[in-house]
Amino acid sequence: MPLNKSEIATRIPHAGGMCLLDMVEHWDAENISCSTRSHHDDNNPLREAGRLGAACGVEYAAQAMAIHGALTAGLAGDSRPRAGFLASMREVQLHVPRLDDIVDALTVQAVRLTGDGQSILYSFSVHGGEKLLLTGRAAVVLDADNIQGRQT
């Protein structure tokens, strides 16, 4: 079931201009595919010196993972999604220097590779049309505040 920007914004902590995704195109228990044109927005909060570097695509992917977590929490019967924190990025490859000059809409995809009650490992990719812009893997720690509390 597709979700629009306002439906996304109610499910993730990113507000206003920091909600970068325009649409969830498709999702299931393991995958999510989102689209956006916010990389063209002159007021994009990630822009610096009038440009949007390709590394900012990691934030787009992180938001796709966040909405995926919120949506799959409902599948698991959780009344509300658990807070997740990006713990590490691995094998990030940037195939372009910047995103703001990509004409096509961005397609942001994330695939849940593995996970348990404490963390989730995703792979992700960002495309502009058929062109691969960046890829990588991300580890998300769930309820990090609770984990820290147990260690002290």
C-alpha positions as CSV (number, residue, x, y, z in Angstrom):
1,M,0.0,0.0,0.0
2,P,1.6,3.3,-1.0
3,L,1.9,6.1,1.5
4,N,2.3,9.9,0.8
5,K,4.5,12.4,2.5
6,S,2.0,13.4,5.2
7,E,1.5,9.7,6.0
8,I,5.3,9.2,6.2
9,A,5.7,12.2,8.4
10,T,3.3,10.8,11.0
11,R,5.4,7.6,11.4
12,I,9.0,8.9,11.6
13,P,10.6,11.5,13.8
14,H,11.8,13.7,10.9
15,A,9.6,16.8,10.7
16,G,9.1,19.6,8.2
17,G,11.8,19.9,5.6
18,M,13.8,17.1,7.2
19,C,11.1,14.6,6.1
20,L,12.9,13.9,2.8
21,L,10.8,11.1,1.3
22,D,7.7,11.9,-0.8
23,M,6.2,8.5,-1.2
24,V,6.5,4.9,-0.1
25,E,5.9,3.0,-3.3
26,H,6.0,-0.5,-2.0
27,W,6.9,-2.3,1.2
28,D,6.7,-5.7,2.8
29,A,8.3,-7.4,5.8
30,E,11.8,-7.3,4.2
31,N,11.8,-4.5,1.6
32,I,10.9,-0.9,1.1
33,S,11.0,1.3,-2.0
34,C,10.4,5.0,-1.7
35,S,10.6,7.9,-4.1
36,T,11.3,11.6,-3.8
37,R,12.1,14.8,-5.6
38,S,13.2,16.7,-2.5
39,H,16.8,16.6,-3.8
40,H,15.7,19.5,-6.2
41,D,14.3,21.6,-3.3
42,D,16.5,24.7,-2.8
43,N,15.4,24.7,0.8
44,N,16.5,21.1,1.4
45,P,18.1,21.3,4.9
46,L,21.0,19.0,3.8
47,R,22.2,21.4,1.1
48,E,25.4,23.2,1.7
49,A,26.8,26.0,-0.5
50,G,23.8,25.5,-2.9
51,R,24.5,21.8,-3.5
52,L,23.4,18.4,-2.2
53,G,26.4,16.0,-1.9
54,A,25.9,12.4,-2.7
55,A,26.7,11.4,0.9
56,C,23.4,13.0,1.9
57,G,21.8,10.0,0.2
58,V,22.6,8.1,3.4
59,E,20.0,10.2,5.2
60,Y,17.5,9.4,2.5
61,A,18.2,5.7,3.1
62,A,18.0,6.1,6.9
63,Q,14.6,7.6,6.6
64,A,13.5,4.7,4.4
65,M,14.7,2.3,7.1
66,A,12.9,4.3,9.7
67,I,9.6,4.2,7.9
68,H,10.1,0.5,7.2
69,G,10.6,-0.1,10.9
70,A,7.4,1.8,11.7
71,L,5.4,-0.1,9.1
72,T,6.7,-3.5,10.1
73,A,6.1,-2.9,13.8
74,G,2.4,-3.0,12.9
75,L,2.9,-6.4,11.2
76,A,4.5,-7.7,14.4
77,G,1.5,-6.4,16.4
78,D,3.5,-3.6,18.2
79,S,1.3,-0.7,19.0
80,R,4.1,1.8,18.3
81,P,7.4,1.4,16.6
82,R,10.6,1.2,18.6
83,A,13.2,4.0,18.4
84,G,16.1,3.1,16.1
85,F,19.5,4.7,15.9
86,L,21.9,4.4,13.0
87,A,24.9,2.7,14.6
88,S,27.2,2.1,11.6
89,M,27.5,2.4,7.9
90,R,29.5,-0.1,5.9
91,E,30.6,-0.5,2.3
92,V,29.1,2.9,1.3
93,Q,29.9,3.6,-2.3
94,L,29.1,7.0,-3.9
95,H,28.8,6.7,-7.7
96,V,28.2,10.4,-8.3
97,P,29.5,13.5,-6.5
98,R,26.1,15.2,-5.9
99,L,22.3,14.5,-5.9
100,D,20.8,17.9,-6.7
101,D,21.8,17.7,-10.4
102,I,20.1,14.3,-10.9
103,V,17.1,15.1,-13.1
104,D,15.0,12.1,-12.3
105,A,13.2,11.4,-9.0
106,L,15.3,9.4,-6.5
107,T,14.3,5.9,-5.7
108,V,15.4,4.8,-2.3
109,Q,15.4,1.1,-1.5
110,A,16.3,-0.8,1.7
111,V,16.3,-4.5,2.3
112,R,16.3,-6.0,5.8
113,L,19.1,-8.6,5.7
114,T,18.9,-9.8,9.3
115,G,17.8,-8.6,12.7
116,D,16.7,-9.5,16.2
117,G,15.2,-7.7,19.1
118,Q,18.2,-5.5,19.5
119,S,19.4,-4.5,16.0
120,I,18.7,-4.7,12.3
121,L,21.1,-4.9,9.4
122,Y,19.9,-3.3,6.1
123,S,21.4,-3.0,2.7
124,F,20.3,0.1,0.7
125,S,20.6,1.8,-2.7
126,V,19.6,5.1,-4.1
127,H,18.9,5.4,-7.9
128,G,18.1,8.4,-10.1
129,G,16.0,6.8,-12.9
130,E,18.2,3.8,-14.0
131,K,21.4,5.3,-12.7
132,L,22.8,3.9,-9.5
133,L,23.9,6.8,-7.2
134,L,25.0,5.1,-4.0
135,T,24.8,1.8,-2.1
136,G,25.8,0.5,1.3
137,R,24.8,-1.3,4.4
138,A,23.6,0.1,7.7
139,A,23.2,-1.3,11.2
140,V,20.3,0.1,13.3
141,V,20.2,-0.4,17.0
142,L,16.8,-0.5,18.6
143,D,15.9,1.1,21.9
144,A,19.5,2.3,22.3
145,D,18.5,4.3,25.4
146,N,17.4,1.1,27.1
147,I,20.5,-0.8,26.2
148,Q,22.7,2.0,27.6
149,G,20.7,1.9,30.8
150,R,21.3,-1.8,31.3
151,Q,25.1,-1.3,31.0
152,T,25.4,1.3,33.7
